[in-house]
Amino acid sequence: MSGKNSLGNFAKKIAEDNVSSPLQEKKGKVIKPVETKFLISIEEEDLYQLKRIALDQKTNVRNLIRTAIKEKYINK
């Protein structure tokens, strides 16, 4: 074992080396709006109807509700 580095020498070599972690570059310029989670209770039958409507419109319930809120209350 005289020709190989022991664990102690390995630790010294690691401490002496200037190791830098690669940085992740942001390639896309997509900026998402800030969102906040909000819990709402909906009757079970109403939720089933919303899911059916969302399926017919090829969207999800979340987007369906967000669109309805914007159309009804925000963009009057």
SULHU-V827997 format. One line per field, one symbol per residue. burial: 1 if it has 16 or more other C-alpha atoms within 10 Angstrom, else 0. Layout:
burial = ???
This chain:
burial = 0000000000000000000000000000000000000000000000000110010000001001000000000000
